[in-house]
């Protein structure tokens, strides 16, 4: 880490608003890559030029599709602490480089083994960025920007998906393997964008302070809050608050995996984080993402061109709804947004299952339209809440000492579940058909109960103030810092007491 102080970016724009926008752009290319991959595989699984080239069976179809999750699962172990050692920015850098290597392997694949290895490497890189990016944004963006910034971060999953849907629709007309190789190659574009933008954004001030770079932390806060003015009182107030909280954490025992299980407050945090990870993948959205073609075939739409067009429209629809939901994350709150989103998913999943049962493979045009509409309504319901919340909520819930490790834990569950989905859903669709959708709807009811009973509200709070919800005692005086984010009058340093003698996450 010693090299960091020599490479503190001198190209960071003076405008704090511009810095915030660049921070979001730098991080959201990760979710764009992920979204591009999901939509690309949906389209490739429809294209005869891809399925015939690899002579895919149900098993190898699941392997090719799910291999990216294997890489993500592996990265959750390998990258768990890297953002703490090297910094959030450098973790993003290495994740983007790894993704590019995987893209080259996938594009040049001559057989299933090479294709799978390429997708595993892509998954490793994307998984690494998925650990670092939400942590980076949560620790760097001001409170007033945080909901929008982290929400839009994963909303851009659909931007990647929409781009991929358009690209694969165009390349589907090619009579060569470039029908699937070109979409694979273009997947690396977003990682290149990340590498280009990284020199223009600051490192996380919380990581800098925790790593002993106190002057650099002050500069980073100034770049984020005060257009580079390191003497701004608001900057000093935030630095004081961060310094107190981190100093107290570092004066106590390191948060190990065992300590996470022993501490009631940390167990509560991890339960919420694990539930978000599971719900983000097991709500029914994953089967639509990767196996839309099979679902549409079951609904009576068998033409591959029609399926590709529906894929484009579905991703555009989800992007609009996700942005709409993100706009309510602060005004409505995280918990109500999750509850509304989940309740709507229950309704539309049961609707889709019933329509598929009654009218599956029907030639009744009205029934086919109704079935397709229920897919759109379900994906819209998911996009309304879970798309922005699945990366917004976990880093808010986790405290500094466990944020990177906790997000690795989150990444492991998300991608382990995704791997399970990729291998089981093709067989479930083949074996029980519409009954699977009814099982899925029942599971969504359980999700709704967990949200209502166990989730906490985090809107409008600094990360240090959220800690108070779990620890039961004010650790630092955050009230004046919060006021300074919304007014012109900034608090003086003397208004902020040293942290109280209450362990952060260790009881």
C-alpha positions as CSV (number, residue, x, y, z in Angstrom):
1,X,0.0,0.0,0.0
2,X,3.0,2.3,0.3
3,X,2.8,3.1,-3.4
4,X,-0.6,4.7,-2.9
5,X,0.6,8.0,-1.3
6,X,2.9,8.5,-4.4
7,X,0.0,8.0,-6.8
8,X,-2.8,10.1,-5.2
9,X,-4.7,11.2,-8.3
10,X,-3.9,14.8,-9.4
11,X,-6.4,14.6,-12.2
12,X,-9.5,14.5,-10.0
13,X,-11.9,17.3,-11.2
14,X,-12.3,20.3,-8.9
15,X,-16.1,20.1,-8.9
16,X,-17.5,17.8,-6.3
17,X,-20.6,17.2,-8.3
18,X,-18.4,16.0,-11.2
19,X,-16.5,13.8,-8.9
20,X,-19.7,12.2,-7.7
21,X,-20.9,11.5,-11.3
22,X,-17.5,10.0,-12.2
23,X,-17.6,7.8,-9.1
24,X,-21.0,6.4,-10.2
25,X,-19.8,5.9,-13.8
26,X,-16.6,4.2,-12.7
27,X,-18.5,1.7,-10.5
28,X,-21.6,1.0,-12.6
29,X,-19.6,-0.5,-15.5
30,X,-19.4,-3.5,-13.2
31,X,-23.1,-4.1,-13.2
32,X,-23.3,-3.2,-16.9
33,X,-20.9,-6.0,-17.6
34,X,-23.0,-8.4,-15.5
35,X,-26.2,-7.3,-17.2
36,X,-24.6,-7.6,-20.6
37,X,-23.6,-11.2,-19.8
38,X,-27.0,-12.2,-18.6
39,X,-28.8,-10.8,-21.7
40,X,-26.1,-12.2,-24.0
41,X,-26.5,-15.7,-22.7
42,X,-30.3,-15.4,-23.0
43,X,-29.9,-14.5,-26.6
44,X,-27.1,-17.1,-27.3
45,X,-29.2,-19.8,-25.9
46,X,-31.8,-18.9,-28.5
47,X,-29.3,-18.7,-31.5
48,X,-28.8,-21.9,-33.5
49,X,-25.3,-20.7,-34.5
50,X,-24.2,-21.0,-30.9
51,X,-26.2,-24.0,-29.7
52,X,-25.2,-26.0,-32.8
53,X,-21.5,-25.0,-32.7
54,X,-21.1,-26.5,-29.2
55,X,-23.7,-29.2,-29.7
56,X,-25.4,-28.3,-26.4
57,X,-27.4,-30.6,-24.3
58,X,-29.5,-29.6,-21.3
59,X,-26.5,-30.3,-19.0
60,X,-23.9,-28.4,-21.1
61,X,-26.4,-25.5,-21.7
62,X,-26.5,-25.1,-17.9
63,X,-22.7,-25.4,-17.7
64,X,-22.0,-22.8,-20.3
65,X,-24.5,-20.4,-18.8
66,X,-23.6,-21.0,-15.1
67,X,-19.8,-21.0,-15.5
68,X,-19.6,-17.3,-14.8
69,X,-21.1,-17.9,-11.3
70,X,-18.3,-20.4,-10.6
71,X,-15.8,-17.6,-11.2
72,X,-17.8,-15.2,-9.0
73,X,-17.9,-17.7,-6.2
74,X,-14.1,-18.2,-6.4
75,X,-13.6,-14.4,-6.3
76,X,-15.6,-14.1,-3.1
77,X,-12.8,-16.0,-1.4
78,X,-9.8,-14.6,-3.2
79,X,-10.9,-11.0,-3.2
80,X,-12.6,-10.9,0.3
81,X,-9.9,-8.8,1.9
82,X,-8.1,-7.3,-1.2
83,X,-10.2,-4.1,-1.1
84,X,-9.0,-3.7,2.5
85,X,-5.3,-4.2,1.6
86,X,-5.0,-2.4,-1.7
87,X,-7.9,0.0,-1.5
88,X,-11.3,0.1,-3.2
89,X,-10.0,1.7,-6.4
90,X,-7.2,-0.7,-7.0
91,X,-9.5,-3.7,-6.4
92,X,-11.7,-2.4,-9.2
93,X,-8.6,-2.0,-11.4
94,X,-7.6,-5.7,-11.0
95,X,-11.1,-6.9,-11.3
96,X,-11.5,-5.1,-14.7
97,X,-8.2,-6.5,-16.0
98,X,-9.2,-10.0,-15.0
99,X,-12.6,-9.6,-16.8
100,X,-10.8,-8.5,-20.0
101,X,-8.6,-11.7,-19.9
102,X,-11.8,-13.8,-19.6
103,X,-13.5,-11.9,-22.5
104,X,-10.5,-12.8,-24.8
105,X,-10.7,-16.5,-23.9
106,X,-14.5,-16.6,-24.3
107,X,-14.4,-14.9,-27.7
108,X,-11.7,-17.2,-29.0
109,X,-13.3,-20.4,-27.7
110,X,-12.9,-23.4,-29.9
111,X,-14.8,-25.9,-27.7
112,X,-16.9,-26.1,-24.6
113,X,-14.0,-26.3,-22.2
114,X,-12.4,-23.1,-23.5
115,X,-15.7,-21.3,-23.5
116,X,-16.3,-22.4,-19.9
117,X,-12.8,-21.4,-18.7
118,X,-13.3,-18.0,-20.3
119,X,-16.6,-17.5,-18.5
120,X,-15.1,-18.6,-15.2
121,X,-12.4,-15.9,-15.6
122,X,-15.0,-13.3,-16.5
123,X,-17.0,-14.3,-13.4
124,X,-13.9,-14.0,-11.3
125,X,-13.3,-10.4,-12.5
126,X,-16.9,-9.4,-12.3
127,X,-17.2,-10.9,-8.8
128,X,-14.1,-9.0,-7.7
129,X,-15.6,-5.7,-8.9
130,X,-19.0,-6.7,-7.3
131,X,-17.2,-6.8,-3.9
132,X,-15.3,-3.5,-4.4
133,X,-17.8,-1.3,-6.2
134,X,-20.7,-1.1,-3.8
135,X,-18.3,-0.7,-0.9
136,X,-16.5,2.0,-2.8
137,X,-19.7,4.0,-3.5
138,X,-21.2,3.5,-0.1
139,X,-18.0,4.8,1.6
140,X,-17.4,7.7,-0.9
141,X,-20.7,9.2,-1.9
142,X,-22.3,11.9,0.3
143,X,-25.6,10.8,2.0
144,X,-27.7,12.9,-0.4
145,X,-26.1,11.1,-3.4
146,X,-25.8,7.6,-1.9
147,X,-29.2,6.1,-2.6
148,X,-29.2,7.4,-6.2
149,X,-25.5,6.5,-6.7
150,X,-25.7,2.9,-5.5
151,X,-29.2,2.4,-6.8
152,X,-28.2,3.5,-10.3
153,X,-25.1,1.3,-10.0
154,X,-27.2,-1.9,-10.3
155,X,-29.9,-0.3,-12.4
156,X,-27.3,-0.2,-15.1
157,X,-27.5,-4.0,-15.2
158,X,-30.4,-3.3,-17.6
159,X,-28.3,-0.9,-19.6
160,X,-25.8,-3.7,-20.3
161,X,-28.7,-6.1,-20.9
162,X,-30.3,-3.8,-23.4
163,X,-27.0,-3.2,-25.2
164,X,-26.4,-6.9,-25.4
165,X,-30.0,-7.7,-26.6
166,X,-29.6,-5.2,-29.4
167,X,-26.1,-6.5,-30.4
168,X,-27.2,-10.1,-30.4
169,X,-30.3,-9.3,-32.4
170,X,-28.1,-7.7,-35.0
171,X,-25.4,-10.5,-35.1
172,X,-28.1,-13.2,-35.2
173,X,-28.3,-12.6,-38.9
174,X,-24.6,-13.6,-39.4
175,X,-23.9,-16.9,-41.0
176,X,-20.7,-17.5,-39.1
177,X,-19.5,-18.0,-35.5
178,X,-19.2,-14.3,-35.2
179,X,-22.9,-14.3,-34.5
180,X,-21.9,-15.2,-30.9
181,X,-18.2,-14.3,-30.9
182,X,-18.8,-10.6,-31.6
183,X,-21.2,-10.1,-28.6
184,X,-18.7,-11.9,-26.5
185,X,-15.9,-9.6,-27.6
186,X,-17.9,-6.4,-26.9
187,X,-18.5,-7.6,-23.3
188,X,-15.0,-6.2,-22.5
189,X,-15.9,-2.7,-23.5
190,X,-17.2,-1.8,-20.1
191,X,-14.1,-3.0,-18.3
192,X,-12.1,-0.7,-20.6
193,X,-14.3,2.2,-19.6
194,X,-13.6,1.4,-16.0
195,X,-9.9,1.5,-16.5
196,X,-10.1,4.8,-18.4
197,X,-12.2,6.5,-15.6
198,X,-10.2,5.3,-12.5
199,X,-7.5,8.0,-12.7
200,X,-10.1,10.7,-12.3
201,X,-11.7,9.6,-9.1
202,X,-10.4,9.6,-5.4
203,X,-9.9,6.7,-3.2
204,X,-12.4,6.0,-0.4
205,X,-11.7,8.5,2.5
206,X,-12.7,5.8,5.0
207,X,-10.2,3.4,3.6
208,X,-7.5,6.1,3.5
209,X,-8.1,7.0,7.1
210,X,-8.2,3.4,8.3
211,X,-4.9,2.7,6.3
212,X,-3.0,5.6,7.9
213,X,-3.2,8.0,5.0
214,X,-4.7,10.8,7.1
215,X,-3.8,13.8,4.9
216,X,-5.0,11.9,1.7
217,X,-8.3,11.1,3.5
218,X,-8.8,14.8,4.1
219,X,-8.0,15.6,0.5
220,X,-10.4,12.9,-0.8
221,X,-13.2,14.3,1.5
222,X,-12.5,17.8,0.1
223,X,-12.8,16.5,-3.4
224,X,-16.1,14.8,-2.6
225,X,-17.7,17.6,-0.5
226,X,-16.1,21.0,-1.0
227,X,-14.7,21.3,-4.5
228,X,-11.2,20.6,-3.1
229,X,-11.2,23.0,-0.2
230,X,-9.4,21.0,2.6
231,X,-10.2,23.7,5.1
232,X,-13.9,23.5,4.7
233,X,-15.6,22.9,8.1
234,X,-17.9,20.2,6.7
235,X,-14.9,18.3,5.5
236,X,-13.2,18.5,8.9
237,X,-16.4,17.4,10.6
238,X,-16.8,14.4,8.4
239,X,-13.1,13.5,8.9
240,X,-13.5,13.7,12.6
241,X,-16.5,11.5,12.6
242,X,-14.9,8.9,10.4
243,X,-11.6,9.0,12.4
244,X,-13.4,8.5,15.7
245,X,-15.4,5.5,14.5
246,X,-12.5,3.8,12.7
247,X,-10.0,4.5,15.6
248,X,-12.4,2.8,18.0
249,X,-12.9,-0.2,15.7
250,X,-9.1,-0.6,15.3
251,X,-8.6,-0.4,19.1
252,X,-10.7,-3.6,19.5
253,X,-10.2,-7.1,18.3
254,X,-10.3,-7.7,14.6
255,X,-13.7,-8.9,13.4
256,X,-13.1,-12.5,12.4
257,X,-15.6,-14.9,11.0
258,X,-16.0,-16.4,14.4
259,X,-16.6,-13.0,16.0
260,X,-19.3,-12.3,13.4
261,X,-21.2,-15.4,14.5
262,X,-20.7,-14.7,18.2
263,X,-21.9,-11.1,18.1
264,X,-25.7,-10.6,18.1
265,X,-25.5,-7.3,16.2
266,X,-23.2,-8.8,13.5
267,X,-25.4,-11.9,13.2
268,X,-28.3,-9.6,12.6
269,X,-26.4,-7.6,9.9
270,X,-25.3,-10.8,8.2
271,X,-28.8,-12.3,8.3
272,X,-30.1,-9.3,6.5
273,X,-27.2,-9.3,4.0
274,X,-27.7,-13.0,3.3
275,X,-31.4,-12.6,2.8
276,X,-30.9,-9.8,0.3
277,X,-28.4,-12.0,-1.6
278,X,-30.8,-14.9,-1.7
279,X,-33.8,-12.8,-2.6
280,X,-32.0,-11.0,-5.4
281,X,-31.4,-14.4,-7.1
282,X,-34.3,-16.6,-6.0
283,X,-37.3,-14.3,-6.6
284,X,-37.9,-15.8,-10.1
285,X,-35.9,-13.2,-11.9
286,X,-33.0,-15.4,-12.7
287,X,-35.0,-18.0,-14.7
288,X,-36.4,-15.2,-16.8
289,X,-32.9,-13.6,-17.3
290,X,-31.2,-16.8,-18.5
291,X,-34.0,-18.9,-19.9
292,X,-36.5,-16.4,-21.3
293,X,-36.4,-18.4,-24.6
294,X,-37.6,-21.6,-22.9
295,X,-40.3,-19.7,-21.0
296,X,-41.6,-18.0,-24.1
297,X,-41.6,-21.3,-25.9
298,X,-43.7,-22.7,-23.1
299,X,-46.1,-19.8,-23.5
300,X,-46.5,-20.4,-27.2
301,X,-43.9,-18.1,-28.8
302,X,-41.4,-20.3,-30.6
303,X,-40.0,-18.0,-33.3
304,X,-36.4,-17.1,-32.3
305,X,-36.6,-13.6,-33.9
306,X,-39.8,-12.8,-31.9
307,X,-38.1,-14.0,-28.7
308,X,-35.0,-11.8,-29.3
309,X,-37.3,-8.8,-29.9
310,X,-39.2,-9.5,-26.6
311,X,-35.8,-9.7,-24.9
312,X,-34.9,-6.2,-26.1
313,X,-38.3,-4.8,-25.0
314,X,-38.1,-6.5,-21.6
315,X,-34.8,-5.0,-20.8
316,X,-35.8,-1.5,-21.8
317,X,-38.9,-1.8,-19.7
318,X,-36.9,-3.1,-16.6
319,X,-34.4,-0.2,-16.9
320,X,-37.2,2.4,-16.8
321,X,-38.9,0.7,-13.8
322,X,-35.6,0.3,-12.0
323,X,-34.8,4.0,-12.4
324,X,-38.3,4.8,-11.2
325,X,-37.9,2.7,-8.1
326,X,-34.5,4.2,-7.3
327,X,-36.0,7.6,-7.3
328,X,-38.2,6.5,-4.3
329,X,-35.4,4.8,-2.3
330,X,-34.9,8.0,-0.2
331,X,-38.5,9.4,-0.1
332,X,-40.3,6.0,0.5
333,X,-37.5,4.2,2.3
334,X,-35.6,0.9,1.7
335,X,-37.9,-1.3,3.7
336,X,-41.3,-0.2,2.2
337,X,-39.8,-0.3,-1.3
338,X,-38.6,-3.9,-0.8
339,X,-42.0,-4.9,0.6
340,X,-44.0,-3.4,-2.3
341,X,-41.7,-4.9,-4.8
342,X,-42.0,-8.4,-3.3
343,X,-45.8,-8.2,-2.9
344,X,-46.2,-7.4,-6.6
345,X,-43.9,-10.2,-7.5
346,X,-46.1,-12.7,-5.6
347,X,-49.1,-11.6,-7.6
348,X,-47.5,-11.7,-11.0
349,X,-45.6,-15.0,-10.5
350,X,-48.8,-16.8,-9.7
351,X,-50.5,-15.1,-12.6
352,X,-47.8,-16.3,-15.0
353,X,-47.9,-19.8,-13.6
354,X,-51.7,-20.0,-14.0
355,X,-51.6,-18.7,-17.6
356,X,-48.9,-21.0,-18.6
357,X,-50.8,-23.9,-17.1
358,X,-54.0,-23.1,-18.8
359,X,-52.8,-21.7,-22.1
360,X,-49.3,-23.2,-22.5
361,X,-48.4,-23.9,-26.2
362,X,-51.8,-22.4,-27.1
363,X,-52.5,-20.8,-30.4
364,X,-54.9,-18.4,-28.6
365,X,-53.3,-15.0,-29.4
366,X,-55.0,-13.2,-26.5
367,X,-53.7,-15.9,-24.1
368,X,-50.2,-15.6,-25.4
369,X,-50.2,-11.8,-25.0
370,X,-51.5,-12.1,-21.5
371,X,-48.8,-14.6,-20.6
372,X,-46.0,-12.4,-22.0
373,X,-47.5,-9.4,-20.2
374,X,-47.3,-11.2,-16.9
375,X,-43.6,-11.8,-17.5
376,X,-43.2,-8.0,-18.1
377,X,-45.2,-7.2,-15.0
378,X,-43.2,-9.6,-12.9
379,X,-39.8,-8.4,-14.1
380,X,-41.0,-4.8,-13.6
381,X,-42.0,-5.6,-10.0
382,X,-38.6,-7.0,-9.3
383,X,-36.9,-4.1,-11.0
384,X,-38.9,-1.6,-8.9
385,X,-37.3,-2.5,-5.6
386,X,-34.8,-5.3,-5.7
387,X,-32.7,-4.1,-8.6
388,X,-31.6,-0.9,-6.8
389,X,-31.7,-2.4,-3.3
390,X,-29.7,-5.5,-3.8
391,X,-26.5,-3.5,-4.0
392,X,-27.7,-0.4,-2.1
393,X,-28.8,-2.1,1.1
394,X,-26.0,-4.5,2.1
395,X,-23.1,-2.0,2.2
396,X,-25.3,0.3,4.3
397,X,-26.1,-2.5,6.7
398,X,-22.4,-3.5,7.2
399,X,-20.0,-1.5,9.3
400,X,-16.5,-0.5,8.2
401,X,-14.7,-3.4,9.9
402,X,-16.8,-6.0,8.1
403,X,-17.9,-4.1,4.9
404,X,-15.4,-5.7,2.5
405,X,-15.6,-9.2,4.0
406,X,-19.4,-8.9,4.3
407,X,-19.7,-8.0,0.6
408,X,-17.6,-11.0,-0.2
409,X,-20.0,-13.1,1.8
410,X,-22.9,-11.4,-0.1
411,X,-21.1,-12.1,-3.4
412,X,-20.6,-15.8,-2.5
413,X,-24.3,-16.3,-1.7
414,X,-25.5,-14.4,-4.8
415,X,-23.3,-16.3,-7.2
416,X,-23.6,-19.7,-5.4
417,X,-27.3,-19.3,-5.8
418,X,-26.9,-18.1,-9.4
419,X,-24.9,-21.3,-10.1
420,X,-27.7,-23.4,-8.5
421,X,-30.2,-21.6,-10.7
422,X,-28.3,-22.0,-13.9
423,X,-28.0,-25.8,-13.4
424,X,-31.4,-26.6,-11.9
425,X,-33.8,-24.3,-13.8
426,X,-33.4,-26.0,-17.2
427,X,-34.2,-29.4,-15.7
428,X,-37.1,-27.9,-13.6
429,X,-38.6,-26.3,-16.7
430,X,-38.2,-29.5,-18.6
431,X,-39.6,-31.7,-15.8
432,X,-42.4,-29.8,-14.0
433,X,-43.1,-26.8,-16.3
434,X,-45.7,-24.4,-14.9
435,X,-45.6,-26.0,-11.4
436,X,-42.2,-24.5,-10.9
437,X,-43.7,-21.0,-11.2
438,X,-46.2,-21.8,-8.4
439,X,-43.4,-23.0,-6.2
440,X,-41.6,-19.8,-7.0
441,X,-44.6,-17.7,-6.0
442,X,-44.9,-19.5,-2.7
443,X,-41.2,-18.7,-2.0
444,X,-41.8,-15.0,-2.8
445,X,-44.4,-15.0,0.0
446,X,-41.7,-16.1,2.5
447,X,-39.5,-13.3,1.2
448,X,-42.2,-10.8,1.9
449,X,-42.5,-12.0,5.5
450,X,-38.8,-11.7,6.1
451,X,-38.7,-8.1,4.7
452,X,-41.6,-7.1,7.0
453,X,-40.3,-8.7,10.1
454,X,-36.5,-8.2,10.0
455,X,-35.5,-5.4,7.8
456,X,-34.5,-1.9,9.2
457,X,-34.7,1.5,7.6
458,X,-31.5,3.2,6.6
459,X,-32.6,6.2,4.5
460,X,-31.1,9.6,5.2
461,X,-28.4,8.2,7.6
462,X,-24.6,8.3,7.4
463,X,-22.9,5.0,7.5
464,X,-21.8,5.7,11.1
465,X,-25.3,6.6,12.1
466,X,-26.7,3.3,10.7
467,X,-24.3,1.5,13.1
468,X,-26.4,3.0,16.0
469,X,-29.5,1.1,14.8
470,X,-27.6,-2.2,15.4
471,X,-25.5,-1.3,18.4
472,X,-28.2,0.5,20.4
473,X,-26.1,3.5,21.4
474,X,-24.8,6.5,19.6
475,X,-21.1,5.9,18.8
476,X,-20.4,9.3,17.4
477,X,-22.4,12.5,17.2
478,X,-23.7,12.3,13.6
479,X,-26.5,14.7,13.9
480,X,-24.6,17.8,13.1
481,X,-22.8,16.1,10.2
482,X,-26.1,15.1,8.7
483,X,-27.4,18.7,9.1
484,X,-24.3,19.9,7.3
485,X,-25.1,17.8,4.3
486,X,-28.4,19.7,3.9
487,X,-27.5,23.3,4.9
488,X,-25.0,25.9,4.3
489,X,-23.9,26.1,7.9
490,X,-21.2,23.6,8.7
491,X,-20.4,22.5,12.3
492,X,-17.2,23.2,14.0
493,X,-14.8,20.4,15.0
494,X,-15.3,21.1,18.7
495,X,-19.0,20.0,18.3
496,X,-18.0,16.4,17.7
497,X,-17.1,14.3,20.8
498,X,-14.8,11.3,20.8
499,X,-16.6,8.0,20.2
500,X,-18.3,6.5,23.2
501,X,-17.0,3.3,24.8
502,X,-19.3,1.0,22.9
503,X,-17.8,-1.7,20.7
504,X,-18.8,-1.5,17.1
505,X,-20.2,-4.9,16.2
506,X,-18.5,-6.8,19.1
507,X,-20.6,-7.5,22.2
